[in-house]
């Protein structure tokens, strides 16, 4: 039996307490909470796409938590409202351009609006992660993400990316396992953990003396239940 706690900014899924991995999912939802509204242009262009959230990531996070009897912390707001996987100083914290066109939701954010979004959503999500890490004995923090098969016109053949900063040995073990299963996998692709792009798990791992890693799964695979089952089974056999 899973226990689920839901807040305005986050959801915590508890499938157990004994797992050696605590899961985060920073781009789990494309929900745009009140009082914000998508403009007609943003809705037509961005909603339902990788710009608004990571398709399939929430399912992967929940299914992996279930497989290992672990805890997962998922966001409940679109990455376009505020991106929790960026530091507050990041120029892409509130993305204002997507596919070369203006994101109207973020076209005119003043300091007051910035603080409303940070205080209402970004910081509570980080506080939830921090609280769960502090309460857990899990030595590994794993962020679950997905990436689009076509990015700004360029197809991606990669199926799985393993992102890391300091945890190269752990990353290589996972890469070998995915490669042995016939998956097209690479280290620090399509983004690099050494470029600050695993912000949530890196930040909270450093605070609490844990290990940080992030997985990126191509979205056309992440939304396929059969692939997820295979992926989660393999991951759980290697990392629980």
C-alpha positions, -999 to 999 in steps of 0.1 A, spaced: 0 0 0 14 34 -10 10 65 11 7 97 -8 10 133 6 0 161 -17 8 198 -12 3 227 -36 40 225 -47 48 188 -42 37 152 -40 54 126 -19 49 89 -27 58 64 0 60 29 -13 82 19 17 110 32 39 139 8 35 152 16 0 187 27 -6 176 53 -32 154 84 -27 138 96 -59 131 131 -71 111 142 -101 115 179 -107 95 181 -140 67 157 -131 37 180 -139 26 206 -164 1 219 -139 -3 257 -140 -19 266 -106 -42 295 -99 -40 324 -104 -18 319 -135 -33 311 -169 -18 299 -202 -21 325 -229 -38 310 -261 -4 311 -278 15 294 -250 -12 267 -246 -12 259 -283 26 258 -286 39 246 -253 13 227 -233 17 189 -237 53 193 -248 87 189 -232 88 227 -226 60 224 -200 71 191 -183 90 158 -187 66 134 -204 66 100 -187 89 111 -159 63 109 -132 53 74 -142 89 63 -141 95 79 -107 63 63 -92 70 29 -107 106 28 -96 96 38 -61 71 10 -61 97 -15 -74 122 -7 -47 98 2 -18 111 37 -17 101 73 -15 97 97 -44 92 135 -43 75 150 -74 68 185 -83 32 197 -89 38 227 -111 51 233 -146 88 239 -151 77 271 -170 63 285 -138 97 281 -122 123 254 -129 132 236 -96 162 219 -113 179 253 -116 195 274 -90 177 307 -81 205 326 -100 200 307 -132 190 327 -164 166 298 -173 149 296 -139 119 313 -157 124 303 -193 114 332 -216 122 317 -250 112 282 -263 119 271 -299 131 307 -307 98 322 -296 87 342 -265 71 322 -236 43 347 -229 39 334 -193 74 346 -186 77 376 -208 75 402 -181 84 389 -147 91 416 -121 109 410 -87 75 407 -69 63 381 -93 96 362 -90 92 360 -52 56 349 -54 66 320 -76 97 311 -56 80 313 -22 49 295 -34 64 267 -54 101 265 -60 112 268 -23 85 245 -9 95 218 -34 131 221 -23 120 221 14 101 189 8 131 172 -8 153 184 20 129 171 47 127 137 30 164 133 25 170 143 62 145 116 73 159 89 50 189 67 54 192 63 16 227 69 5 217 78 -31 195 105 -45 183 98 -80 165 124 -101 142 110 -128 139 131 -160 130 126 -197 141 143 -228 125 151 -261 134 129 -292 135 160 -313 152 191 -299 149 223 -319 148 203 -351 176 178 -343 167 141 -338 183 123 -308 192 87 -312 202 84 -275 177 64 -254 191 69 -219 214 94 -204 232 90 -170 241 124 -156 266 129 -127 291 153 -113 312 134 -87 296 99 -90 314 86 -121 319 51 -108 282 47 -100 273 63 -133 295 39 -153 280 9 -135 245 19 -146 257 27 -181 272 -8 -185 240 -23 -173 218 -3 -197 242 -10 -226 242 -47 -218 204 -46 -221 207 -32 -256 199 4 -248 216 34 -264 231 50 -234 257 77 -227 273 96 -198 263 132 -192 241 133 -223 220 150 -236 230 173 -207 259 173 -183 257 169 -145 291 187 -145 274 218 -159 251 222 -129 221 205 -145 214 180 -118 208 209 -94 182 193 -70 199 161 -62 234 176 -62 223 204 -38 206 181 -13 232 154 -16 259 179 -7 239 192 22 233 158 37 264 138 27 247 116 1 254 106 -35 237 123 -65 228 110 -99 202 118 -126 186 96 -153 173 110 -186 150 87 -206 139 96 -242 102 106 -240 88 84 -267 102 55 -247 92 69 -213 55 71 -222 55 34 -233 44 12 -204 63 -18 -218 96 1 -220 91 16 -186 85 -19 -171 117 -32 -186 137 -1 -176 124 0 -141 131 -37 -136 166 -33 -147 172 -2 -127 157 -18 -96 179 -48 -100 210 -26 -100 200 2 -77 177 -4 -48 
